[in-house]
Amino acid sequence: MQRRWTLKKPEFSLRGVRRLVVAVIGTTVLAFGLALTVLPGPAIVVIPIGLGILATEFLWARRLLDRFRQGASRIFRRNDSGGRQGRQ
């Protein structure tokens, strides 16, 4: 008995296509933000936007974005409390 080899059509799911689109767009924005660290531009704004796009589908990006937010809030708290103590 011989086996017949047939090619199956690839199965695309809407979730898989969405993940691919989010990955491409998010990676592009993130790479642009990283390029702005050495080029003139607002890298500190663009990098979290890229991570936010990626965080809609990927857990690693959400964790990295949370760490970024914690660091930013720590910096703002330090600047906020230090700047107001001297003024009255």
Secondary structure, 3 states (H helix, E strand, C coil): CCCCCCCCCCCCCHHHHHHHHHHHHHHHHHHHHHHCCCCCCCHHHHHHHHHHHHHCCCHHHHHHHHHHHHHHHHHHHHHHHHHHHCCC
